[in-house]
């Protein structure tokens, strides 16, 4: 598996309910100094993420248009578009997302994430 495939796979796993409900798995993927700027504009860190994600599993996400680039030694970035829909709803939120990953003690961990709401786009099948 290439580095690009590895990091994108890790990021996609963060959309799985089983990972989101496990603080242990989240700590394996998210750095201790993690920061996020959510689509709402709210800023938070790992502690808030560990509190929120295990309770917020009543939705699904469809992602597409993944991009990957190396920013420097042991630092990489992903960019993608996402459609997030709450269970039982026909509507959802479209967003453009980016994450920064850093190599920490031999394991890639997310250190930054930002989601920005955007106008609806055509979803790929």
N, C-alpha and C positions, 0 to 999 in steps of 0.2 A: 504494500500500500504506500502510495506517495505521501509526502507531507501534506499536500493540498487535500487529498482524500481523507487523511487522518483527522485534520482539524475540522473540515466540513462535517465529517461523521460525528465528531464530538459535539459540534454546535447543534446539529440536527437532533442528537440524543437529548439535548436540553429541552426539546419540545415534547418528549415522551412523558406521559403521566407517571410511569414507574420511576423515572429519574427525578422528575419534579417533586415527587412525594418523599424522596429519600435524601435526607440531609447528608448522609455519608457519601452518596453518589455526587451530590451537588458540590461538596467540598473537594472531591477528586477532580472536578472540572472547573471550578471557580477559584480564583486566587483570593487570598486573604485581604488584599488591598483593592479588590474589585470595586468599580464604580459604574453606575448606570444612569443614563438620562432616558427616562421612559417617554413613550409617545405623548403622554400627558404633560410632559415638561418636568415631572418630579425627578429628583436626584436621590439615589440611595446606594447603599453599600451591601456587603455580604450579609451582615446581620439582618437587615430588612428583607433581603432576598430569601434567606433561610426561613424567615417567619412567614412570608407571603406565598412562595411557590408551592409548598406542600398543601396549602388550602385552596389554591387556584387551579384546579385541574378539570374544570367543567367547560373545556373548549378544545378546538382543534386548529391546527395551523397547516397551511399549504405554502410551501416556499418554492421559489424559482429564481432564475437568473443569477446564479451564484458566481461571484468573482473572488479571487484569492491573489494575494501578493505578499511578498516578503518585504518587511519594512527595515530590517536590520538583523544583526546576529541575534537569533533567539526571539524574534518578534515578527508576528504575521498579522494580516488583516483579512477579514471576510466581509463581503457586502452581498446582500441579497434582498429580494422583495418577498413580502409575506402577506397572506390573507388569513386573518384570525377570526374565527367564528365561535360564538358561545353555543353550547349544546342546546338544541331545540329552536334555534333561530335560523332564519333564512338570510339574514344580513350579517355583515361583519365589518372589520376594519382592515383597510389596506395600508401597508407601511413599507418604508425603505429602511433597512437595518444594516448596521455595521458593528463589528466586534474586533477587538484587538486581543490577540493571544500571545502569551509569553512562555518560553521554556523555563520551567522552574524545577530544579533537581531532577532533570531527565523526563519531566512530564509537561505537556502543553496545558496551560490553564488560561481561561478567559480573564482578562484584567479590566476590560472596558466594553460596554455595549450601549448602543443608542438606537432607538426606534423613532422614526418620524412618520406621522400620518401623512398619507398622500392621496391624491385623487384615485378612484378605482382604475385598475388596469385589467387587461384581458388575462384571465387565468389560463395557464397551459394545462392540457389534459393530463 
